[in-house]
Amino acid sequence: MVESFHQRVRWKDYRIAARFIVPERRQDFERARREKQDERDLSITDYEIEDVEIVEEGQRAIVTSRIKWMRLPSVSEQSDTVTSEFVYRDGKWMLEKQSGGPFDGELP
């Protein structure tokens, strides 16, 4: 789940990446991608999953990743530590919150 989400956003497949997000936040994520023109302007150059911690009796996973990215018009690559919280809901893992990285503040 974590690896799949990272791969989808790295290859700018935001429509599929949105399927990994809790339903109540999906539309906002997709709208932000369109408004920021991320298909054209955002490049995720690398990612590495550093740690996964399962908490709340296996119902939540806290994932720490290192992501390298840039968003035009800036040509400077940024390297951020990203914390993602996945919840196990309806038989699958879904992204609920994320801080840091190119989507910071969009999944509060």
Secondary structure by P-SEA (a helix, b strand, c coil): caaaaaaaaaacaaaaaaaacccccaaaaaaaaaaacccccccccccccccccccccccbbbbbbbbbbccccccbbbbbbbbbbbbbcccbbbbccccccccccccc
